[in-house]
């Protein structure tokens, strides 16, 4: 199945697409988000990639930060929709909107995965909570329990600190409201996740403590969790070693291959 019909439907339904992603001019309606495509047009599998930015960042510039990860998926032969989403309470609805339309057009036998960094990783996990048809999720530096994150210590230059995690919680409250933190916490709804899950966290992440990955892993024992050692390669919230980055890429490739082989 070619991706062009999917792109056409996304465009006509209101998503803003770059000109290169559409074969012919389309009249775009009110656009809730930005979408760009990478990888083969005739696809064997689809991944939706999402940027971070405290559930505040939005638009093509924000999506550009996720492009290196999107290109890695495209190099594996996956068709990639690298998307943005509107800030705050609209974010999850926008991502679900894209996922539902992609799934509807590729069918249930084509694997569809989600991958994201920080807030984008959190939204990827939330889609897996809401949609049991998600095949896999790769979440990098993603908060998983917004209710309790401020009580978990993260790395700090002078020792463990809670200011960073408290700031992450404050951003979540700004985005979703205090009363919705539980509903927006994947770790508290892990029983609803059927997807394969890979959780990646930098050893010196000052905003998302390692305990956040452990919390989801306890609730979802089949999830794979990797803690990446510190180094000089820029990564989500921190830097990691080249060896750790390669380890993360191998794990992401393995979960993608597993999702494809089981479809």
Short mmCIF file of the C-alpha atoms (twelve columns), coordinates in Angstrom:
data_MODEL
# 
_entry.id   MODEL 
# 
loop_
_atom_site.group_PDB 
_atom_site.id 
_atom_site.type_symbol 
_atom_site.label_atom_id 
_atom_site.label_alt_id 
_atom_site.label_comp_id 
_atom_site.label_asym_id 
_atom_site.label_seq_id 
_atom_site.Cartn_x 
_atom_site.Cartn_y 
_atom_site.Cartn_z 
_atom_site.pdbx_PDB_model_num 
ATOM 1   C CA . UNK A 1   0.000  0.000   0.000  1 
ATOM 2   C CA . UNK A 2   1.314  3.414   -0.927 1 
ATOM 3   C CA . UNK A 3   1.453  6.241   1.596  1 
ATOM 4   C CA . UNK A 4   0.072  8.881   -0.801 1 
ATOM 5   C CA . UNK A 5   -3.607 8.109   0.030  1 
ATOM 6   C CA . UNK A 6   -2.800 8.398   3.740  1 
ATOM 7   C CA . UNK A 7   -1.097 11.750  3.227  1 
ATOM 8   C CA . UNK A 8   -3.996 13.002  1.129  1 
ATOM 9   C CA . UNK A 9   -6.498 12.092  3.839  1 
ATOM 10  C CA . UNK A 10  -4.372 13.705  6.545  1 
ATOM 11  C CA . UNK A 11  -4.112 16.872  4.519  1 
ATOM 12  C CA . UNK A 12  -7.776 17.125  3.603  1 
ATOM 13  C CA . UNK A 13  -8.744 16.369  7.200  1 
ATOM 14  C CA . UNK A 14  -6.807 19.347  8.467  1 
ATOM 15  C CA . UNK A 15  -3.147 18.511  9.140  1 
ATOM 16  C CA . UNK A 16  -0.549 20.920  7.837  1 
ATOM 17  C CA . UNK A 17  1.830  19.130  5.454  1 
ATOM 18  C CA . UNK A 18  5.016  20.423  3.835  1 
ATOM 19  C CA . UNK A 19  4.682  20.865  0.089  1 
ATOM 20  C CA . UNK A 20  7.158  18.058  -0.618 1 
ATOM 21  C CA . UNK A 21  4.934  15.558  1.183  1 
ATOM 22  C CA . UNK A 22  1.973  16.006  -1.173 1 
ATOM 23  C CA . UNK A 23  1.985  15.026  -4.841 1 
ATOM 24  C CA . UNK A 24  -0.553 17.672  -5.831 1 
ATOM 25  C CA . UNK A 25  -1.954 20.881  -4.312 1 
ATOM 26  C CA . UNK A 26  -4.589 20.321  -1.641 1 
ATOM 27  C CA . UNK A 27  -6.730 22.846  0.144  1 
ATOM 28  C CA . UNK A 28  -5.781 22.585  3.806  1 
ATOM 29  C CA . UNK A 29  -8.391 23.196  6.476  1 
ATOM 30  C CA . UNK A 30  -7.684 24.491  9.980  1 
ATOM 31  C CA . UNK A 31  -4.484 22.612  10.862 1 
ATOM 32  C CA . UNK A 32  -4.023 21.260  14.398 1 
ATOM 33  C CA . UNK A 33  -0.484 20.056  13.764 1 
ATOM 34  C CA . UNK A 34  2.432  19.597  11.369 1 
ATOM 35  C CA . UNK A 35  3.341  16.351  9.580  1 
ATOM 36  C CA . UNK A 36  6.278  15.437  7.369  1 
ATOM 37  C CA . UNK A 37  7.062  12.071  5.793  1 
ATOM 38  C CA . UNK A 38  10.331 10.205  5.401  1 
ATOM 39  C CA . UNK A 39  11.205 6.779   4.069  1 
ATOM 40  C CA . UNK A 40  9.631  4.636   1.368  1 
ATOM 41  C CA . UNK A 41  6.279  5.503   -0.184 1 
ATOM 42  C CA . UNK A 42  5.402  1.815   -0.561 1 
ATOM 43  C CA . UNK A 43  5.836  0.795   3.033  1 
ATOM 44  C CA . UNK A 44  5.978  -2.404  5.020  1 
ATOM 45  C CA . UNK A 45  5.509  -0.620  8.345  1 
ATOM 46  C CA . UNK A 46  4.796  2.857   9.716  1 
ATOM 47  C CA . UNK A 47  6.206  4.750   12.684 1 
ATOM 48  C CA . UNK A 48  4.953  8.049   14.079 1 
ATOM 49  C CA . UNK A 49  7.743  10.087  15.686 1 
ATOM 50  C CA . UNK A 50  7.135  12.940  18.139 1 
ATOM 51  C CA . UNK A 51  9.327  15.686  19.550 1 
ATOM 52  C CA . UNK A 52  9.615  16.820  23.142 1 
ATOM 53  C CA . UNK A 53  9.396  20.297  24.601 1 
ATOM 54  C CA . UNK A 54  7.437  20.163  27.868 1 
ATOM 55  C CA . UNK A 55  4.134  19.698  25.979 1 
ATOM 56  C CA . UNK A 56  4.561  23.355  24.955 1 
ATOM 57  C CA . UNK A 57  6.768  23.279  21.843 1 
ATOM 58  C CA . UNK A 58  4.896  22.928  18.568 1 
ATOM 59  C CA . UNK A 59  5.300  23.280  14.817 1 
ATOM 60  C CA . UNK A 60  7.922  22.482  12.150 1 
ATOM 61  C CA . UNK A 61  10.835 23.781  14.217 1 
ATOM 62  C CA . UNK A 62  9.976  21.505  17.124 1 
ATOM 63  C CA . UNK A 63  9.465  18.527  14.795 1 
ATOM 64  C CA . UNK A 64  12.914 19.119  13.273 1 
ATOM 65  C CA . UNK A 65  14.537 18.073  16.567 1 
ATOM 66  C CA . UNK A 66  13.138 14.566  16.113 1 
ATOM 67  C CA . UNK A 67  14.268 14.258  12.503 1 
ATOM 68  C CA . UNK A 68  17.539 12.341  13.241 1 
ATOM 69  C CA . UNK A 69  15.519 9.640   15.000 1 
ATOM 70  C CA . UNK A 70  12.976 9.675   12.176 1 
ATOM 71  C CA . UNK A 71  15.753 9.175   9.620  1 
ATOM 72  C CA . UNK A 72  17.054 6.186   11.581 1 
ATOM 73  C CA . UNK A 73  13.634 4.535   11.284 1 
ATOM 74  C CA . UNK A 74  13.488 5.392   7.580  1 
ATOM 75  C CA . UNK A 75  16.902 3.764   7.105  1 
ATOM 76  C CA . UNK A 76  15.387 0.545   8.490  1 
ATOM 77  C CA . UNK A 77  12.774 0.638   5.730  1 
ATOM 78  C CA . UNK A 78  9.933  2.109   7.773  1 
ATOM 79  C CA . UNK A 79  7.666  4.857   6.491  1 
ATOM 80  C CA . UNK A 80  7.899  7.705   8.998  1 
ATOM 81  C CA . UNK A 81  5.393  10.380  9.889  1 
ATOM 82  C CA . UNK A 82  7.370  12.918  11.903 1 
ATOM 83  C CA . UNK A 83  4.704  15.011  13.565 1 
ATOM 84  C CA . UNK A 84  4.086  17.924  15.862 1 
ATOM 85  C CA . UNK A 85  1.053  18.551  18.040 1 
ATOM 86  C CA . UNK A 86  -0.688 21.516  19.564 1 
ATOM 87  C CA . UNK A 87  0.432  22.530  23.056 1 
ATOM 88  C CA . UNK A 88  -1.190 21.486  26.281 1 
ATOM 89  C CA . UNK A 89  -4.508 19.696  26.487 1 
ATOM 90  C CA . UNK A 90  -4.713 19.262  22.693 1 
ATOM 91  C CA . UNK A 91  -1.454 17.283  22.439 1 
ATOM 92  C CA . UNK A 92  -2.701 13.737  23.059 1 
ATOM 93  C CA . UNK A 93  -5.802 14.258  20.949 1 
ATOM 94  C CA . UNK A 94  -3.690 15.418  18.010 1 
ATOM 95  C CA . UNK A 95  -1.430 12.363  18.196 1 
ATOM 96  C CA . UNK A 96  -4.407 10.021  18.530 1 
ATOM 97  C CA . UNK A 97  -5.962 11.776  15.525 1 
ATOM 98  C CA . UNK A 98  -2.933 10.949  13.380 1 
ATOM 99  C CA . UNK A 99  -2.616 7.390   14.698 1 
ATOM 100 C CA . UNK A 100 -6.272 6.559   14.097 1 
ATOM 101 C CA . UNK A 101 -6.167 7.753   10.498 1 
ATOM 102 C CA . UNK A 102 -2.934 5.955   9.742  1 
ATOM 103 C CA . UNK A 103 -4.226 2.724   11.285 1 
ATOM 104 C CA . UNK A 104 -7.495 3.009   9.390  1 
ATOM 105 C CA . UNK A 105 -5.706 3.318   6.053  1 
ATOM 106 C CA . UNK A 106 -2.912 0.773   6.466  1 
ATOM 107 C CA . UNK A 107 -5.096 -1.838  8.133  1 
ATOM 108 C CA . UNK A 108 -4.536 -4.052  11.124 1 
ATOM 109 C CA . UNK A 109 -1.870 -6.245  9.493  1 
ATOM 110 C CA . UNK A 110 0.623  -3.418  8.934  1 
ATOM 111 C CA . UNK A 111 2.685  -2.649  12.042 1 
ATOM 112 C CA . UNK A 112 2.337  0.894   13.367 1 
ATOM 113 C CA . UNK A 113 4.721  2.025   16.103 1 
ATOM 114 C CA . UNK A 114 5.304  5.289   17.943 1 
ATOM 115 C CA . UNK A 115 8.554  6.831   19.113 1 
ATOM 116 C CA . UNK A 116 9.287  10.057  20.911 1 
ATOM 117 C CA . UNK A 117 11.594 12.053  23.139 1 
ATOM 118 C CA . UNK A 118 10.651 13.447  26.548 1 
ATOM 119 C CA . UNK A 119 7.073  14.789  26.230 1 
ATOM 120 C CA . UNK A 120 6.855  13.031  22.853 1 
ATOM 121 C CA . UNK A 121 7.824  9.734   24.460 1 
ATOM 122 C CA . UNK A 122 5.191  10.281  27.121 1 
ATOM 123 C CA . UNK A 123 2.554  10.887  24.429 1 
ATOM 124 C CA . UNK A 124 3.684  7.758   22.564 1 
ATOM 125 C CA . UNK A 125 3.093  5.715   25.722 1 
ATOM 126 C CA . UNK A 126 -0.285 7.382   26.247 1 
ATOM 127 C CA . UNK A 127 -1.382 6.401   22.735 1 
ATOM 128 C CA . UNK A 128 -0.453 2.798   23.597 1 
ATOM 129 C CA . UNK A 129 -2.619 3.129   26.716 1 
ATOM 130 C CA . UNK A 130 -5.563 4.341   24.635 1 
ATOM 131 C CA . UNK A 131 -5.067 2.136   21.557 1 
ATOM 132 C CA . UNK A 132 -4.321 -1.561  22.003 1 
ATOM 133 C CA . UNK A 133 -3.528 -1.892  18.294 1 
ATOM 134 C CA . UNK A 134 -0.199 -0.053  18.716 1 
ATOM 135 C CA . UNK A 135 2.584  -2.506  17.866 1 
ATOM 136 C CA . UNK A 136 5.558  -0.925  19.623 1 
ATOM 137 C CA . UNK A 137 6.719  2.178   21.479 1 
ATOM 138 C CA . UNK A 138 10.214 3.585   21.887 1 
ATOM 139 C CA . UNK A 139 10.214 6.278   24.604 1 
ATOM 140 C CA . UNK A 140 13.376 8.299   25.244 1 
ATOM 141 C CA . UNK A 141 13.593 10.222  28.514 1 
ATOM 142 C CA . UNK A 142 9.833  10.019  29.005 1 
ATOM 143 C CA . UNK A 143 8.043  10.754  32.280 1 
ATOM 144 C CA . UNK A 144 5.684  7.900   33.144 1 
ATOM 145 C CA . UNK A 145 4.098  8.914   36.458 1 
ATOM 146 C CA . UNK A 146 3.193  12.593  36.537 1 
ATOM 147 C CA . UNK A 147 1.535  12.236  39.933 1 
ATOM 148 C CA . UNK A 148 4.708  11.188  41.750 1 
ATOM 149 C CA . UNK A 149 7.570  12.515  39.619 1 
ATOM 150 C CA . UNK A 150 8.338  15.407  41.988 1 
ATOM 151 C CA . UNK A 151 9.017  12.906  44.770 1 
ATOM 152 C CA . UNK A 152 11.714 11.132  42.737 1 
ATOM 153 C CA . UNK A 153 15.298 12.381  42.826 1 
ATOM 154 C CA . UNK A 154 17.136 12.964  39.543 1 
ATOM 155 C CA . UNK A 155 20.782 13.518  38.765 1 
ATOM 156 C CA . UNK A 156 22.281 16.850  39.794 1 
ATOM 157 C CA . UNK A 157 25.768 18.311  39.499 1 
ATOM 158 C CA . UNK A 158 26.046 18.516  43.299 1 
ATOM 159 C CA . UNK A 159 24.118 15.351  44.030 1 
ATOM 160 C CA . UNK A 160 20.555 14.039  43.697 1 
ATOM 161 C CA . UNK A 161 17.972 16.793  43.323 1 
ATOM 162 C CA . UNK A 162 14.189 17.130  42.952 1 
ATOM 163 C CA . UNK A 163 13.963 20.590  41.399 1 
ATOM 164 C CA . UNK A 164 14.156 19.201  37.858 1 
ATOM 165 C CA . UNK A 165 11.452 16.567  38.402 1 
ATOM 166 C CA . UNK A 166 9.283  19.185  40.145 1 
ATOM 167 C CA . UNK A 167 9.658  21.411  37.087 1 
ATOM 168 C CA . UNK A 168 8.588  18.526  34.836 1 
ATOM 169 C CA . UNK A 169 5.484  18.078  36.980 1 
ATOM 170 C CA . UNK A 170 4.781  21.817  36.833 1 
ATOM 171 C CA . UNK A 171 4.920  21.672  33.024 1 
ATOM 172 C CA . UNK A 172 2.517  18.723  33.098 1 
ATOM 173 C CA . UNK A 173 0.105  20.623  35.336 1 
ATOM 174 C CA . UNK A 174 0.288  23.587  32.976 1 
ATOM 175 C CA . UNK A 175 -0.401 21.302  30.011 1 
ATOM 176 C CA . UNK A 176 -3.094 18.985  31.379 1 
ATOM 177 C CA . UNK A 177 -4.283 20.366  34.704 1 
ATOM 178 C CA . UNK A 178 -3.586 18.965  38.160 1 
ATOM 179 C CA . UNK A 179 -6.722 16.823  38.171 1 
ATOM 180 C CA . UNK A 180 -5.662 14.976  35.011 1 
ATOM 181 C CA . UNK A 181 -2.156 13.965  36.088 1 
ATOM 182 C CA . UNK A 182 -3.262 10.451  37.051 1 
ATOM 183 C CA . UNK A 183 -5.153 9.961   33.786 1 
ATOM 184 C CA . UNK A 184 -2.056 11.156  31.891 1 
ATOM 185 C CA . UNK A 185 0.357  8.802   33.697 1 
ATOM 186 C CA . UNK A 186 1.159  5.662   31.644 1 
ATOM 187 C CA . UNK A 187 2.596  3.852   34.674 1 
ATOM 188 C CA . UNK A 188 -0.801 4.042   36.396 1 
ATOM 189 C CA . UNK A 189 -2.564 2.525   33.377 1 
ATOM 190 C CA . UNK A 190 0.066  0.020   32.277 1 
ATOM 191 C CA . UNK A 191 -2.434 -2.848  32.294 1 
ATOM 192 C CA . UNK A 192 -3.982 -1.319  29.181 1 
ATOM 193 C CA . UNK A 193 -0.748 -1.397  27.160 1 
ATOM 194 C CA . UNK A 194 -0.417 -4.281  24.684 1 
ATOM 195 C CA . UNK A 195 2.463  -2.854  22.638 1 
ATOM 196 C CA . UNK A 196 6.101  -3.837  22.893 1 
ATOM 197 C CA . UNK A 197 7.773  -1.070  24.913 1 
ATOM 198 C CA . UNK A 198 11.372 0.138   25.037 1 
ATOM 199 C CA . UNK A 199 12.210 2.750   27.684 1 
ATOM 200 C CA . UNK A 200 15.488 4.655   27.353 1 
ATOM 201 C CA . UNK A 201 16.841 7.016   30.000 1 
ATOM 202 C CA . UNK A 202 20.090 8.962   30.264 1 
ATOM 203 C CA . UNK A 203 22.111 8.339   33.430 1 
ATOM 204 C CA . UNK A 204 22.463 12.093  34.054 1 
ATOM 205 C CA . UNK A 205 18.927 13.168  33.204 1 
ATOM 206 C CA . UNK A 206 18.085 16.110  35.511 1 
ATOM 207 C CA . UNK A 207 14.369 16.233  34.631 1 
ATOM 208 C CA . UNK A 208 13.143 12.630  34.381 1 
ATOM 209 C CA . UNK A 209 14.461 10.376  37.170 1 
ATOM 210 C CA . UNK A 210 15.386 6.752   36.572 1 
ATOM 211 C CA . UNK A 211 12.640 5.875   39.068 1 
ATOM 212 C CA . UNK A 212 10.120 6.915   36.408 1 
ATOM 213 C CA . UNK A 213 11.305 4.123   34.120 1 
ATOM 214 C CA . UNK A 214 11.369 1.664   37.017 1 
ATOM 215 C CA . UNK A 215 7.799  2.612   37.937 1 
ATOM 216 C CA . UNK A 216 6.473  1.674   34.503 1 
ATOM 217 C CA . UNK A 217 8.693  -1.409  34.259 1 
ATOM 218 C CA . UNK A 218 7.261  -2.754  37.520 1 
ATOM 219 C CA . UNK A 219 3.753  -2.240  36.237 1 
ATOM 220 C CA . UNK A 220 4.627  -3.628  32.787 1 
ATOM 221 C CA . UNK A 221 7.240  -6.370  33.356 1 
ATOM 222 C CA . UNK A 222 7.646  -7.177  29.669 1 
ATOM 223 C CA . UNK A 223 8.901  -3.633  28.943 1 
ATOM 224 C CA . UNK A 224 12.593 -3.360  28.123 1 
ATOM 225 C CA . UNK A 225 14.459 -0.659  30.044 1 
ATOM 226 C CA . UNK A 226 17.933 0.678   29.274 1 
ATOM 227 C CA . UNK A 227 19.885 3.257   31.252 1 
ATOM 228 C CA . UNK A 228 22.416 4.999   29.054 1 
ATOM 229 C CA . UNK A 229 25.807 5.934   30.490 1 
ATOM 230 C CA . UNK A 230 26.983 9.526   30.417 1 
ATOM 231 C CA . UNK A 231 29.217 10.752  27.600 1 
ATOM 232 C CA . UNK A 232 29.719 13.538  25.079 1 
ATOM 233 C CA . UNK A 233 26.935 12.752  22.575 1 
ATOM 234 C CA . UNK A 234 23.950 15.110  22.955 1 
ATOM 235 C CA . UNK A 235 20.790 13.228  23.868 1 
ATOM 236 C CA . UNK A 236 17.422 13.826  25.551 1 
ATOM 237 C CA . UNK A 237 17.938 16.191  28.545 1 
ATOM 238 C CA . UNK A 238 21.605 15.142  28.793 1 
ATOM 239 C CA . UNK A 239 24.546 13.566  26.952 1 
ATOM 240 C CA . UNK A 240 25.379 9.884   26.593 1 
ATOM 241 C CA . UNK A 241 28.352 7.832   25.483 1 
ATOM 242 C CA . UNK A 242 28.701 6.649   21.914 1 
ATOM 243 C CA . UNK A 243 28.634 3.043   23.124 1 
ATOM 244 C CA . UNK A 244 25.387 3.696   25.008 1 
ATOM 245 C CA . UNK A 245 23.874 5.352   21.949 1 
ATOM 246 C CA . UNK A 246 24.747 2.355   19.791 1 
ATOM 247 C CA . UNK A 247 23.235 0.063   22.409 1 
ATOM 248 C CA . UNK A 248 20.019 2.100   22.329 1 
ATOM 249 C CA . UNK A 249 19.909 1.964   18.530 1 
ATOM 250 C CA . UNK A 250 20.347 -1.823  18.547 1 
ATOM 251 C CA . UNK A 251 17.509 -2.152  21.048 1 
ATOM 252 C CA . UNK A 252 15.258 0.097   18.950 1 
ATOM 253 C CA . UNK A 253 16.085 -1.917  15.836 1 
ATOM 254 C CA . UNK A 254 15.298 -5.157  17.657 1 
ATOM 255 C CA . UNK A 255 11.891 -3.967  18.875 1 
ATOM 256 C CA . UNK A 256 11.049 -2.700  15.387 1 
ATOM 257 C CA . UNK A 257 12.050 -6.028  13.831 1 
ATOM 258 C CA . UNK A 258 9.991  -7.915  16.423 1 
ATOM 259 C CA . UNK A 259 6.939  -5.754  15.692 1 
ATOM 260 C CA . UNK A 260 7.311  -6.343  11.978 1 
ATOM 261 C CA . UNK A 261 7.907  -10.095 12.193 1 
ATOM 262 C CA . UNK A 262 4.824  -10.618 14.356 1 
ATOM 263 C CA . UNK A 263 2.478  -8.639  12.093 1 
# 
